[in-house]
């Protein structure tokens, strides 16, 4: 075993001559430990919220979505889309048509986004998991049906199974209409009954969307075969990124292929930015904890002046003595870092399985009751190396500039 490492290890676990130095060393270890565990817990909570958003929007968003690079709609019957439909990784592909319309029930009205969908839409997403009331039914052979977001239903004061239909209004795309002489002629009007109400706990969908048959949407919006998106569900063994790249190579630059994260880019970017800004703040906390480590190392060198003299009498050079105390500080940092990571993982697992920290007293006000957590190995590795690098720089700065072993004194120039 290396001599300097052996002595440093003995110093770490041996009793110091002054009890206050034991306390300072313990404070240094605890500072590194608490800062490390705080970083692990914080990053894991942000990972939990990221997964929560992904799973929540995943109830309504498809695994892959093809939209045009220019314009609102496109023709899905061209040869390039026939090639995509034949890809072996695709399980289900559904056509959708979205646009802004006005919906009215008796004296109440609200602007919404209708989403015209194919009959296989219930196979594309797990519609039963989001149905709050009613059932999934788009058409019965004669009548068209709509499934409303719960916020839209509350605004209109309706529910599934109401005997009176909803009125849908959309501006005609023809330029021949004179809006001033006959305003009602400027709108297309369609009727649909309410078959169900869905709830995703996301206001973007719950308060703004209504699902209707795609042919109903085409008649209302003056389209023939056009759609606004192709939504794709892959087979269980298919890799999303690989299939996305393959489809994008087929479509070239005329279309965008978006996965679930890209479909909700704003929400995921917000979580991502908040996560790493918070991590940057935690790095400053680790830096403050490293100051305690420097102070502990300085006091420890003062306490071991007799040992330093002994090493010199035995022929040890200042370089060897410096290495001993450098390794002493390094062991304190590593020891505190390992305990901190273990403690952080323990707290996160406890939160994950037992929900120790609740979001609030009113469980109905939140999608979940407790703070979500998700431990990622890459975050643990990042925290580990970040803490060790900051500690290394702090110890190096202390040994090189703040502690003069040769003259046996401490200059608090740099912590």
C-alpha positions in Angstrom: 0.0 0.0 0.0 1.2 3.5 -0.8 2.8 5.0 2.4 1.1 8.5 2.1 -2.3 6.8 1.5 -1.8 4.5 4.5 -1.0 7.4 6.8 -3.9 9.5 5.5 -6.3 6.6 6.1 -5.0 6.1 9.6 -5.4 9.8 10.3 -9.0 9.8 9.0 -10.2 7.2 11.5 -7.8 8.0 14.4 -8.8 10.1 17.4 -7.3 13.6 17.3 -5.6 15.2 20.2 -8.1 18.0 20.4 -11.8 17.2 20.5 -12.8 20.3 18.5 -10.8 19.0 15.5 -12.9 15.8 15.6 -16.0 17.9 15.6 -14.7 20.1 12.7 -13.8 17.0 10.7 -17.3 15.5 11.3 -18.9 18.8 10.2 -16.8 18.7 7.0 -18.0 15.1 6.3 -21.6 16.0 7.1 -21.5 19.1 4.9 -20.3 17.1 1.9 -22.8 14.4 2.7 -25.8 16.7 3.0 -24.9 18.7 -0.1 -24.5 15.5 -2.1 -27.8 14.0 -0.9 -29.6 17.2 -1.6 -28.3 17.2 -5.2 -29.4 13.6 -5.7 -32.9 14.2 -4.2 -33.5 17.4 -6.2 -32.4 15.9 -9.6 -34.6 12.8 -8.9 -37.6 15.0 -8.1 -37.2 16.8 -11.4 -36.8 13.4 -13.2 -40.1 12.4 -11.5 -42.0 15.4 -12.7 -40.5 14.9 -16.2 -41.8 11.3 -16.2 -45.2 12.4 -14.9 -45.6 14.9 -17.7 -44.5 12.3 -20.2 -47.0 9.7 -18.9 -49.8 12.2 -18.6 -49.5 13.6 -22.1 -48.8 10.1 -23.4 -52.5 9.3 -22.6 -53.4 11.6 -25.5 -50.3 12.1 -27.6 -49.2 9.3 -30.0 -45.7 7.8 -30.0 -44.9 9.5 -33.3 -46.7 12.3 -35.1 -46.2 13.4 -38.7 -47.0 17.0 -39.5 -46.3 19.2 -42.6 -43.3 21.5 -42.5 -45.4 24.2 -44.4 -49.1 24.8 -44.2 -51.8 23.2 -42.0 -52.9 20.1 -44.0 -51.5 17.6 -46.5 -52.7 14.7 -48.6 -52.0 11.3 -47.0 -52.7 9.3 -50.1 -49.4 10.0 -51.9 -46.9 7.3 -52.6 -44.5 8.4 -49.9 -47.1 7.7 -47.2 -47.9 4.3 -48.7 -44.3 3.4 -48.1 -44.6 4.6 -44.5 -47.8 2.5 -43.9 -45.9 -0.6 -45.0 -43.1 -0.2 -42.4 -43.0 -3.4 -40.3 -42.5 -1.5 -37.0 -45.8 0.3 -37.2 -48.8 -1.2 -35.4 -51.4 1.4 -36.0 -51.6 4.6 -38.0 -54.5 7.0 -37.7 -55.4 10.2 -39.6 -56.3 13.3 -37.7 -57.6 16.8 -38.7 -57.4 19.6 -36.2 -58.6 23.2 -36.4 -60.3 26.0 -34.4 -64.1 26.1 -34.3 -67.0 27.5 -32.3 -69.1 25.0 -30.3 -72.5 25.9 -29.0 -75.1 24.3 -26.7 -78.4 26.2 -26.3 -77.3 29.7 -25.0 -73.7 28.7 -24.1 -70.8 28.8 -26.6 -67.0 28.4 -26.4 -64.2 28.4 -29.0 -62.4 25.0 -29.0 -60.1 22.8 -31.2 -61.9 19.9 -32.8 -59.8 16.8 -33.5 -61.2 14.7 -36.2 -60.0 11.1 -35.8 -60.2 7.8 -37.7 -62.3 5.0 -36.3 -59.2 3.2 -35.0 -58.3 6.1 -32.7 -59.3 4.1 -29.6 -56.6 1.6 -30.6 -54.0 4.3 -31.0 -54.3 5.5 -27.4 -55.9 3.9 -24.3 -59.1 5.9 -24.6 -60.7 4.0 -21.6 -58.0 5.4 -19.3 -59.0 9.0 -20.0 -62.8 8.7 -20.3 -64.5 10.4 -17.4 -68.0 9.7 -18.4 -69.8 8.0 -21.3 -68.2 5.8 -23.9 -66.0 6.0 -27.0 -68.4 6.3 -29.9 -67.9 8.5 -33.0 -70.8 7.4 -35.3 -73.7 5.1 -35.2 -74.4 5.0 -38.9 -76.6 8.1 -39.0 -75.5 10.5 -36.3 -72.1 11.8 -35.4 -70.8 12.0 -31.9 -68.3 14.1 -30.0 -66.2 13.4 -27.0 -65.5 16.6 -25.0 -62.8 17.6 -22.7 -64.1 17.9 -19.2 -63.4 21.7 -19.1 -65.3 22.2 -22.4 -68.2 20.1 -21.0 -68.3 22.2 -17.8 -68.3 25.4 -19.7 -71.2 24.3 -21.8 -73.0 22.7 -18.9 -73.4 19.3 -20.7 -72.5 15.7 -20.1 -72.5 12.4 -21.9 -75.9 11.2 -23.1 -77.7 14.6 -23.4 -80.5 14.3 -25.9 -79.9 17.6 -27.7 -77.0 17.8 -30.1 -74.1 20.3 -30.0 -73.7 22.9 -32.8 -70.3 23.3 -34.4 -69.4 26.4 -36.5 -66.4 27.0 -38.7 -65.6 29.7 -41.1 -66.0 28.7 -44.8 -62.7 28.6 -46.7 -64.4 30.1 -49.8 -63.5 33.7 -50.6 -66.9 34.2 -52.4 -68.9 34.8 -49.2 -69.8 38.3 -48.3 -69.4 38.4 -44.5 -71.1 41.8 -44.2 -74.3 41.1 -46.1 -75.0 37.6 -44.7 -72.9 36.7 -41.7 -74.5 33.3 -41.1 -73.6 32.2 -44.6 -69.9 32.7 -43.7 -70.0 29.6 -41.4 -70.4 25.9 -42.0 -72.6 24.3 -39.4 -72.7 20.6 -38.2 -74.4 18.8 -35.4 -73.1 16.1 -33.1 -74.4 14.3 -30.0 -72.3 13.9 -26.9 -71.1 10.3 -26.4 -68.4 10.9 -23.7 -66.3 13.2 -21.7 -62.5 12.7 -21.2 -60.1 14.0 -18.6 -56.3 14.1 -18.8 -55.6 16.6 -16.0 -53.9 18.8 -18.5 -55.7 22.1 -19.2 -54.2 22.2 -22.7 -56.5 19.3 -23.7 -59.3 19.2 -21.1 -60.3 22.8 -21.6 -59.8 23.1 -25.4 -60.4 19.8 -27.2 -63.3 17.8 -28.6 -62.9 14.6 -30.5 -65.1 14.0 -33.5 -65.2 11.7 -36.6 -62.7 12.8 -39.2 -65.4 13.0 -42.0 -67.4 15.2 -39.7 -64.4 17.5 -39.3 -63.7 17.5 -43.1 -67.3 18.6 -43.9 -67.2 21.3 -41.2 -63.8 22.6 -42.4 -64.3 22.3 -46.2 -61.7 19.6 -46.8 -61.8 16.5 -49.0 -59.1 14.0 -48.2 -56.7 16.4 -46.4 -55.5 15.8 -42.8 -53.3 17.8 -40.4 -51.4 14.9 -39.0 -50.7 11.2 -39.1 -50.5 9.6 -35.7 -48.5 6.4 -35.2 -48.4 3.7 -32.6 -45.4 1.3 -32.9 -45.1 -2.3 -32.1 -43.9 -3.2 -28.6 -40.4 -4.3 -29.7 -39.9 -1.2 -32.0 -37.4 1.5 -31.1 -39.0 4.9 -31.3 -35.9 6.9 -32.2 -34.9 4.3 -34.9 -38.3 4.3 -36.5 -38.5 8.1 -36.3 -35.2 8.4 -38.1 -36.4 6.0 -40.8 -39.6 7.8 -41.4 -37.8 11.2 -41.5 -35.5 9.9 -44.1 -38.4 8.8 -46.3 -40.3 12.2 -45.9 -37.1 14.3 -46.2 -37.6 18.0 -45.3 -41.2 18.3 -46.3 -42.6 16.9 -43.0 -41.6 16.8 -39.3 -41.7 13.6 -37.4 -42.2 14.3 -33.7 -42.0 12.0 -30.7 -43.9 12.6 -27.5 -41.2 14.9 -26.0 -41.1 17.0 -29.1 -44.9 17.3 -29.2 -44.8 18.9 -25.8 -41.5 20.6 -26.2 -42.4 23.7 -24.1 -43.3 21.6 -21.0 -40.2 19.4 -21.2 -37.9 22.4 -21.9 -39.3 24.1 -18.8 -38.6 21.1 -16.6 -35.1 20.6 -18.3 -34.1 24.2 -17.7 -35.3 24.3 -14.1 -33.5 21.1 -13.4 -30.1 22.3 -14.5 -30.4 25.8 -13.1 -31.3 24.1 -9.7 -28.3 21.8 -10.1 -26.1 24.9 -10.7 -27.3 26.4 -7.5 -26.6 23.1 -5.7 -23.0 23.3 -7.0 -22.6 26.5 -5.1 -23.9 24.8 -2.0 -21.3 22.0 -2.6 -18.7 24.8 -2.9 -19.6 26.2 0.4 -19.4 22.7 1.9 -15.9 22.4 0.4 -14.9 25.5 2.4 -15.7 23.5 5.6 -13.4 20.8 4.2 -10.6 23.3 3.7 -11.0 24.6 7.3 -11.0 21.1 8.7 -7.8 20.3 6.7 -6.1 23.4 8.0 -7.0 22.7 11.6 -5.9 19.1 11.2 -2.4 20.1 10.0 -2.1 22.4 13.0 -3.0 19.5 15.2 -0.4 17.2 13.6 2.7 19.5 13.8 4.5 16.9 16.0 3.9 14.2 13.4 5.2 16.5 10.7 8.4 17.0 12.7 8.7 13.3 13.2 8.3 12.6 9.4 11.0 15.1 8.7 13.4 13.5 11.2 12.8 10.2 9.5 13.8 11.8 6.1 10.4 12.6 4.6 10.3 15.4 2.1 7.8 18.2 2.2 6.3 16.8 -1.0 5.5 13.5 0.7 4.0 15.3 3.8 1.9 17.5 1.5 0.6 14.4 -0.3 -0.5 12.8 3.1 -2.6 15.8 4.0 -4.0 16.1 0.5 -5.1 12.5 0.6 -6.6 13.1 4.0 -8.8 15.9 2.6 -9.6 13.7 -0.4 -10.7 10.8 1.7 -13.0 13.0 3.7 -14.6 14.2 0.4 -15.0 10.7 -1.0 -16.3 9.4 2.3 -18.9 12.2 2.6 -19.8 11.9 -1.1 -20.5 8.1 -0.9 -22.6 8.5 2.2 -24.5 11.4 0.7 -25.3 9.4 -2.5 -26.4 6.4 -0.4 -28.6 8.7 1.8 -30.1 10.5 -1.2 -31.0 7.2 -2.9 -32.5 5.9 0.3 -34.7 9.0 0.7 -35.7 8.9 -2.9 -36.7 5.2 -2.7 -38.6 5.9 0.5 -40.4 8.8 -1.2 -41.1 6.6 -4.3 -42.7 3.7 -2.3 -44.1 5.4 0.8 -44.8 9.0 -0.4 -43.3 10.7 2.7 -43.5 14.2 1.3 -47.0 15.1 0.2 -47.9 17.8 -2.3 -50.8 19.2 -0.2 -53.6 18.3 2.1 -56.2 18.3 -0.6 -55.5 15.2 -2.7 -58.1 16.2 -5.3 -56.2 19.4 -6.2 -53.3 17.5 -7.7 -52.8 14.7 -10.2 -50.7 12.8 -7.6 -50.6 13.0 -3.9 -46.8 12.9 -3.2 -43.8 14.4 -5.0 -42.7 12.0 -7.8 -39.1 10.8 -7.9 -37.1 8.9 -10.4 -33.5 7.9 -9.8 -31.2 8.0 -12.9 -27.7 6.4 -12.8 -26.4 9.2 -15.0 -27.4 11.8 -12.4 -25.7 9.9 -9.6 -22.5 9.7 -11.6 -22.8 13.4 -12.4 -23.3 14.4 -8.8 -20.5 12.1 -7.7 -17.9 13.6 -10.1 -19.1 17.2 -9.5 -18.7 16.9 -5.8 -15.3 15.3 -6.1 -14.0 17.8 -8.6 -15.1 20.8 -6.5 -13.6 19.1 -3.4 -10.4 18.4 -5.3 -10.0 22.0 -6.4 -10.8 23.2 -2.8 -8.2 20.9 -1.3 -5.6 21.7 -3.9 -6.1 25.5 -3.4 -5.8 25.0 0.4 -2.6 22.9 0.2 -1.0 25.1 -2.4 -1.8 28.6 -1.2 -3.4 28.6 2.2 -1.2 26.1 4.1 2.6 26.4 4.3 3.7 23.0 5.7 7.4 23.9 5.5 7.0 27.0 7.8 4.3 25.1 9.8 1.6 27.8 9.6 -1.8 28.4 8.0 -2.5 31.5 5.9 -6.2 31.9 5.2 -5.6 33.3 1.7 -7.8 30.9 -0.1 -10.2 28.4 1.5 
